[in-house]
């Protein structure tokens, strides 16, 4: 009997494994329809699954859906996989899909993701495993919007206020890992969902160590206390040695995000396009890339990801022109006696952005512009600066989607509470083109429209697009089945094996 108990102990514990990662900011709401910050989104992706997502080659693949079929241009039918369970053991059904749609489009919910569903006319459960989606008209993102995580109806249907619900700290999903809850500024632990419908993850536990300081994160990597971690270009080029490379495999690819300097367009200083253009001409973006990234980045020329149908290769980054910049400022009423002064706010936990702001401050000084810098902790930055729009200028970043959608950031409809257009950008031609694009399912025509949107936005200079860094990721070489991909090295973690 004792021998049996010992063998049982070995089978349960001896081969258990833990993947150690880091996170630099506290999640706010681990809820897929409310996760608007990167920390919340990172954790939510483990807990919740969607009907569809991307495979390693960026092709649409099935997740909770067994199949999908367009009956016509405006009717989409999903067949759902049977036997899937929520983390509490309740069955996943079509009612959960309907409930998620109803929740995300509810006037009680403030989320920028609701805009993705604005062309949906109805979502109906035809039976427990069949969902009918009717669109008001053909929609170019008819499939991609169903990459949103699905919520459990049986838990949330009686919830009075999802925005403040404890569910956001203690979520229940259908994803590969379970989160019991988290505390502010503490490590986050996720346990494998042993009944995950694809297969039980090979790694039993994910631990996200809360490390807001990038230098500390790097020290954790160097001491082999993290299995996966990001490297800055400086660290990669100057601060790792042979022993580091012996322990970690290093993967590098263009990241799916850019950094920008954005202006509050309701501020009188930035309403004048000449001012914004002058600032753009004064910034040497290539210098930013060279100083900060040692060649592991590229200058960002606009709002959509290189390589996608929306990217306009004809739009180039402006060449620095100090003389022209000074002339424009003078035309706008600024000179040595009356210099342009403003404050740039950014988050303090991103050291590269901090350095970027300092370089920008120095570059703008050459045209007589005085810049003050304020750096804030991430949550304070979001809650007191970004969300209430209390800034003159900010340095921030956006993720770049494989399926670009200009509506949520660039359409004037989203200059509202919970919307991503927090700089108050409005261009009637851009608004019109965005609406036209949404009804366009012909990819060649869609590309032409989006490239026009790209050009118009860049000409307006609501953002000064700065750089797209490369993603440099170190992964413990002992881990098996790591498969680099355009969508990131972590896409198949459930298949990873850590001895």
N, C-alpha and C positions, 0 to 999 in steps of 0.2 A: 504493500500500500504506500509506504514511504517512497519507494522507487517510482511508482506511478505519479505521485504528487510532485516529485522532483522533476520528472520528465515533462509534466504539465507546466510547471513553472518555467522550464527552459523554452517550451513551445510558445509561451505567452510573452516572456520578457527577454530571453537571451538574444532574439533576433530583432527586437524592436529597435527603431532608429529615429534619430531626431535631426532635422535640418535646421541649422542655425543661420538666421538672416538678421538684417537690421532695418529699422524704420526711424526716420528722423523727425517725424511730427506725430502728434496724437490724432487718431481718427476722431471725427466728430459724430458721424452717423454711419454705422455699418448697415446700410440699407441701399440697395442698388438704385432706387429712384431718387434718393436724397444725397447720395455720395458725390459731392461736387469737388472735394479735395482729394489729392493723390493718395494720402494715407488711408482714408475711408474706402476709396476705390480698390486699393491693393488688397485689403482684408476682405471686402465684400466679394471679390472675384473668387475667393476660395469657398465662401459659404453658399453663394447662390449660383445657380445655373440658368441659362437662357434656352430658348427654343433652338437657336442657331448660334454659331460663332465661326471664326476663321480657323482653318487648318494651318499647318506650318508653311504652306505655300501661298497663304492669304486667299485661299478659295473658301467659299461658304460651305460649312459642313453642318450636319445634324447634331443636336445635343439632346434636349428633352423631346424634340420632335422626331418621330419615326420617318416622316416624309412630309413634303409639301407639294402643292399643285396649284397653278393658276387656272381657274375655270374660265376666266376671261381677263381683260386688262385691269379690272377693278375688284375681282373676287379671288381670294387666296384661301385655300383649305390646308390646314395642318392636321395630320394624324399624329397623336402623341404616343410615346413609348409607354407600355403598360408595366406595372409592377414597381414603378419608381416611388420611393417614400421620402417624406420630409424627415428631417433629423429627429423629430419626436415620434416617428413611426406612422404618422397619418399618410394616406395615399395621395399622390399627386394626380390631379385630374384637370380637365378642361376648365372647370370652374375657377381654378387658380389663375389661369391665363386671363379669363374675363375679368376677374377681380383686380388683377394687376393693371389692366387697361383702365378700368373704371377709377382706380385709385390715382394713377399717374395723371389722369385728365380731370380730376376733381378740383373744383375751385378752392377747396380747403388746403390743397397741397401746393406749396411753392417750390417748383423745381424746373430748371431749364430744360430737362429732358421731355417735358410735356409737349414741347414744340415739335418733336419728332413724330408725334401721333396726330397732328392737326389735320391730316388728310384722311384719317380713319373715320368712316361713317358709322360702322358698328362692328362689334366683336361678339359672336354668339357661340355658345356651347351646343353643338348639334347632338352630341352624346358625350359620355364621360371622357372619351379620348379623341374627339373630333372638334376642331375649332374653325369657325368660318369668320374670316376678316373681310369686310367690304370697305373699299376706299371710295371717297367722293369722286375721284378721278384718277387716272394713271399717276403713279408716284414713283420717282426714281429710287427711293429708299424703301420700297415696299417690304423687302426682305430684311434689310439691315436693322430696321427699328426693333426687330424681334431678337436682337442680340442683347436686349435689356434683361437683367435678372428677374425671375418670376417670384412673386410674393405668395405666402400661404394664406389663403382665405380663411381657413378654419381658426387661425390665430388672430387675425387682424380685422375681421369683418365687423366686430363690435368695438373696435378701438375708436375712442372719441377724438383723439388728436395724434395722428401719426407723427407729426413734426416733432413732438416732445415725448413720444412713447419710449418706454424702457426697452421695447423691442429693438430699437436702434443701437442699444448697447448689449443686448442679449438676443441676437438674431437666430432665426430658425430658417434654414434653407434646404436645398436638395443637392448642394455642391459636395466636392470631395473631402472637405474638411469642416469640422464643427468648432464653433467659438462659444465657450460658455459665457464669456463676458470679458470686459477689459477695464482697467483703471487708468486714469490719467497719469502719464509719465512712467508707466510700468511696462514690463515686457508683455507681449501678446502671445498667447499659446493657442494653437489650433490642433485638434486631434483628428486623426483620420476617420472618415465616415466608412465604417466597415461594411455597410450595405450600399455603397455607392454603385449606381446602376451600370457604369462602365466596367469598373473593377475596383476593389479596395486599393487605395494608394499604397505603394510599396513602402513609403516612408510614413511612419506612424504619427509623427508629431512635427509641426512647424513652430519654431519659436522666433518671433520677431523681437530682437533686443532693442529697447528704446534708446537710441543714441543720437541725440540732436546735433552733436558736434561732429563734423566730417573727419576731423583729425583723430578723434577717439575711435570712430568707425574704422579708419585705416589701421590704427594700432591693433584693433581687434582682429582685422584680417591678417596682419603681419604675425600675430601670435597664434594664428590658426584657430581662433575661437569662433570664426564665422565660416560657413561652408560656401556662401555666395555673397558677393559684395561688389559694389561699383568702385571703379578707380577713376580718379581725375587724370587728365593728361599729364600733369606735373608728376603725380605719383607713379604713373606708368613709365614715364621717360626717365625720371631722376631718382626715384625713391624705393624701387624694388630691386631685389638682387636675385641671384641664381636660386637660392633656397626658396624664395617666394614662387618663382616660376616652376620649380620642381614640385611644389605642393599644389599650385593652382593652374588650371587651364584658363587661358584668357581669350575671350571672344569680343570682337569689335564689329560694330555696324552703325550705320547712320541711325540716330535716335528718331523716335516719332514725336518730336516736340521742338519748338523754337522758343527763343527768348526775345522779348520786345520791350521797347520803351513806349508806354502808352500815355496819352494826354487826356485830361478831363476836358472834353470839348464844350462843356458849359462854362468853363472858366474863361473870362474875357481874354486872358493872355494867349489862349490857344485857339480861339475862334478864328483868328486871322491865319489863313493858309500860308501866307508868306512867312510867318513865324515858324510854323511847323516845317516848312521846306528849308528855311535857313538852318534849323537845328539838324535836319537830315543831312544837309551838305557839309555841316561841320564835324560830323561823326565819321571817323575812319573805321569802318566795320572790319576790314581786313586786319587792321592793327589789333582789334579786340581778339580776333581768331588767333593771330600769331602769338600774342602775349599770353592769352589764357589757355590755349589749347595745343600749342606746339604742333599744329597741323592736324589735330584730331577733331576737326570741326569744319564747317563751311559757312560762308556768309549766307544769311537768310535773305531772300529777295522778295518774299511775299507770303500770303497767308495759307497756302496749300502745299502739301508735301511733294517734294521732287519725286518724279517717277509715276505720279498719279495722273489721271485724265485732266485734272484741274490745274496742274502746274503750267505756268506760262514761261517757257524758256526764253522768250524774247524780252522779258523784263529783267533788266540788269540792276545790280546795286549801284546807287549813285556814287560818282567819284567825288572825293573830297574837294571842296572849292571854298576856301576861306574868304576870298574876295567877294564872291557872289553871295555867300551867307551874310557877310557884313552889310552888303548893299540891301538885301531883303529886310534885315532887321531895321536898318535906317528908314526904309520905306514904311515900315510898320510903326515907326515912332520911337525906336530904341537906339541909343548911342552911348558914348562914354559917360556923359552926364546923367543919362537916364537909362541905365542898363537893364536888360531883362533879367529878372531874378525869379527863381522858382525852386520848389523842393521835390526831390525824387524820393519816394518811399519804396522799400523792398523788404523781403523777409531775410532775417539774419542767419537762418540755418542753411542757407545756400551760399557757400563761400565764393563760388565763381560769379554769382550775380553781384555780390558785394564788391568784388574786384572790378567787375564790369562797370558798375556805377561810378567807382572812383576814377576809372579811365575816362568815362564819358564826362565826368566833372572836369577833368583836366583838358580834354579836347574842346569842350564848349568854352572854357576860359579863354581860348585863343581868339574867339570872336566877341569877347567881352561879356559873355553870359555868366552870371553867378548862380551856381547850383549848391543847394544845401542837401545833405543826405540824412535820411532817417531810416534806421533798420529796426525791424520788430520781429518778435517771436511769431511763428506762423499763425497760430489761432488768433492771437491779438490782431495781427495784420489783416486776416480775413474778416474778423468780426467788427473791427473799429475803423478800418480803412476801405477795403475792397467792397464789402457788402453795402455799407451806407454811402459809398462813393465820396468819401472824405479825403480827397487827394488832389494835388495839382498834376503830378505825373507819377507813374509807377513803373518799376521794372518787374516783369512777371513772365510766365511762360504758358504756352498752350500745348496740349497734345495734338499731334497731327494724325488724323484718321486715314485709314486706307480707303475709305469712302467719304470724301470731303463733303461737308454740308455747311454752307455759308450762313444759313438762317439763324442759328442760335447765337452767333457772335456778331454778325454784321447787319442783320435786318433790324430796322428801327422798332419793329414790334417787340423786340427783346430788351429794349431800354425800359425795364420795369423791375419790380421787386422779384428777386429770384432769377432774373435773366442774366445772361453772360455779356450783354452789351452794356457793360458798366462804364464805358467811356462816353456814352451818349452819341454814338456815331449815327449819322443819317445822311444818305445819298439816295435821292428818289430813283435814279437810274439803277443803282445797285439793288434797291428794294424790288424794282420791277423785274430785273434779270433773275434775281433769286427765285421769285415766284414763277417765272417762266421756266426756269431750270427744274423746279420741282415736278412739273408736269411732263418733263421730257425724258422718255425712256430710251430714245435713240442715242447711243453713246457718243457718236461723232458730233452730233448737234449739241449734246450736253457739254462735251469738252469745249466746244467753241464758246458757248455761253459762259462757262466757268473761267476760261482764260480771259474773257472780257471783264468779268467781275474782279479777278486777280489784278488786272491792270488798273482799273478804276480805283480800287482800294489803295493800291500803292501810290497812285498819283495824289490821293487826298492826304496821305501821311497822318492818319489818325493814330497809327502805331509807327514807330520807326523799327522795322524788322532788323534784328541784330545778327543772330547766329543760330545754326542748328548744330549742336554738339554731336559727336559720335558717342554711342553707348559702349563703354568698356566694362565688361563684366568678368570677374574672376570666380571660377567654380572649382571646388575641391576635386582634384583628379581622381580620387577614390570613387566618386559617384559615377555610376554606370548609366548608360542610355541617355546622356545629355545630347540634344539634337539642336544645333543652332538654326535659327529661322529668322525670316524677315519680321515676324511678329514677336521676336524676343526669345531668349534662351530658356525662359521658364514655362514655355507653353505646354510641355508634357511632363510636368513634375510628378504626376501620378504614376508614371512609368519609371521614374528614377529609382535606382537602388543604391543605398548607402551601406556598405559593409560594416 
